[in-house]
Each structure stands twice: as C-alpha cells, then as structure tokens.
Amino acid sequence: MAAAALRPQVMDFVDGILSSGDRTFYMEEFELTTPNNPYVGQTLREAKLRSQSGALVLAIRRLDGTPIVGPNADTILMQGDHLICMGTADQIRLLNQILFPMKTAFPRPPKQS
C-alpha cells in the first residue's frame, strides 16, 4: 500500500504489464526443493526455462534469504531456491510441468472392477 502511494507510476506500470490488452500475465513462485531436481546446479542459460516455457525468471530468493533481482544467464540454480516468475497462465503451467514433471509408470495397468 505504501509503495502504491509513494510510487503510483510504478504500480500503474506493473498493473499494466500484468493485465495488458488481450493477454493477462501472472506472477508465481516455484521452490526448488524436490530431491534430485535436474535443474539444480545448472545456470539459467543451461536450464533454458525461458525458451522451454516462455516464462521469465524475475528474481531468485536463496535458501539463506539472499535476493537476486534480475538474475542473468550465468546465475546458478541452487537447492532451496525460490524462483519468482512471470508469464501467461499457459507459460506458468508449462514451467510448473518442466520444473516438477510427474513421474508415472507407463503403461498403467487397467483398473480392476
């Protein structure tokens, strides 16, 4: 609230980005706590999260609370990182599937009646 009062142009800009015209953008947080996440230890360049999903990693909060605002391609993803991301609903959904793929055995056996 205080930020909106002190910096109304910034808040208008952010509101405009999040709901501009025909596309609505969302911000979502993803926590890299899954054991053996394949992206932990990779740089953002190596992970290719943006090119795979279209979603943008705006910031990272490290496990110790250190913020990285505007991480660059050489930023290494670490266990316990919180990724603050922005994208359309489809981009955010796809990023979730990329970061946390469901592990299922295929083919699934038929249900017994």
Buried (B, 14 or more C-beta within 10 A) or exposed (E): EEEEEEEEEEBEEBEEEEEEEEEEBBBBEBEBEBEEBEBBEBBBEEBBBBEBBBBBBBBBBEEEEEEBEEBEEEBBBBBEBBBBBBBBEEBBBBBBEBBEEEEEEEEEEEEEE
